[in-house]
Amino acid sequence: MMDMADEKDVRKALRKVKDPELNLDLVVLGLVYDVDVQGDHVHVLMSLTTPMCPAAEQIVTDARGAVEAIDGVESAEIELTFDPPWSPEKMDPLIRASLGI
């Protein structure tokens, strides 16, 4: 029987996807708002640092690929939202401090 993925697995996979401008991963940046695993399908609700992010398409593609590479995941949907808008306060406090934000 195939193992089922869970939210922890998804967040771990999304740590491999970096914002190319900040060179930090999506989870550390606080861009992943919600993860919903239903059997072999995963829905991720996330944001970007700005709605005008020039790398948006690449980040979404990379995120989908990272999630679909998890054992037990057949499909992944990456949904972007800007409500609430991302802000540096969503970042891990230690990372924020190290960046001087």
Steps between C-alpha positions, in 0.01 A plus 500: 500500500627845407568749776279807510660843498415743778536872557847458651619321185360778282660779702832312494479473120412871469817588693687401182328778304665839536396851417771589246535859617527430873660154465284374787251216484123539487444359850761717675358804323153420634353479150322167559163583655326161492561139397212259443577136425208294369622151419751531217407862416652804673368855494740774611380854565792737486601853423796679350693791645326729250213459252735629230764234568686447171581141598141405591455243224833331577433492875157341449643246253785414739258469794269267306796288391636476854164390638433252218842343564386384846431125522125445504411829329346466154397862444548840655321829462680819595257785558629854536330750725585851609242508778646556745795662326841367592718708730837437664316429828399163349866393487667289763609753769860371506535540124338843514747605771797366305389709202460807718129530429 
